[in-house]
Amino acid sequence: MLRRVVIGAAAACFMAGTAYAVDEDAGDPACTEQLTKTEELVHDKIESNAVSEETAEKANELLDQADMQCTEGNVADATATLATVQGLVSKP
């Protein structure tokens, strides 16, 4: 029984080691901040049922695209994509 506990504890410690992995560079901090603000806007609109399901899906796809663009350092394209998302969710 003690052997199983020791093996289980060792396995848990081994698996927990991956929690200390360092994330890759997130890209431009200003781009990431703008992305976060736009994500919050979209989330608020979805929570308040101010946008249709189709619009929410399209906005989330564009947010994923903007996230990738920010990560790659393509700030100009990410900014344009985020502007598209803001326009999409701001329509009445």
TITOR-129821 format. One record per residue (C-alpha): x, z, y negated. Coordinates in steps of 0.001 Angstrom, whole numbers, padded with zeros to 6 digits, always signed. Each point is the difference from the previous one (the first is absolute). Layout:
XZY;...
end
This chain:
+000000+000000+000000;+002786+000917-002422;+001682-003293+000787;-003141-001928-001036;-000210+001938-003260;+003652-000716-000797;-000384-003690+000828;-003178-000193-002102;+001691+001727-002947;+003018-002292+000261;-002225-003065+000091;-001944+001218-003032;+003214+000588-001956;+001294-003422+000996;-003213-001713-001081;-000175+001950-003274;+003412-001335-000999;-001573-003270-001089;-001926+001870-002699;+003245+000274-001949;+000513-003737-000225;+000569-001268-003517;-002490-002504-001342;+001273-003304-001251;+000228-000564-003724;-003550-000304-001300;+000991-002610-002571;-000520+000218-003732;-001386+003422-001046;-002120-001455-002823;-001531-002513+002400;-000716+002746+002509;-001634+002124-002704;-002207-002900-001098;-000912-000629+003648;-000981+003641+000449;-002224-000028-003088;-001729-003173+001156;-000499+001430+003499;-001624+003085-001545;-002288-002221-002092;-001064-001962+003071;-000525+003194+001988;-002179+001452-002762;-002090-003178-000172;-000463-000007+003775;-000929+003697+000082;-002597-000468-002733;-001438-003090+001734;+000709-002039-003146;+001337-002960+002003;-001291-001893+003007;+001616+000276+003404;+001354-003545-000322;+001541+000772-003392;+001542+003191+001352;+001485-001892+002948;+001440-002705-002266;+001394+002638-002387;+001688+001829+002883;+001555-003245+001251;+001348-000689-003480;+001308+003575-000255;+001910-000505+003251;+001436-003213-001408;+001002+001735-003252;+001591+002824+001973;+002121-002502+001890;+000944-001731-003242;+001042+003308-001599;+002062+000922+003040;+001750-003366-000100;+000735+000456-003711;-002282-002834-001076;-001436+001911-002961;-001478-002982-001877;-002097-001147+002964;-001007+003574+000824;-001164+000556-003574;-002064-003195+000115;-001536+000997+003336;-000864+003462-001317;-001625-001564-003073;-002111-002118+002344;-001057+003120+001907;-000921+001825-003205;-002081-002957-001161;-001665-000229+003398;-001148+003619+000097;-000891+000136-003701;-002646-002728+000274;-003553+001343-000284;
end
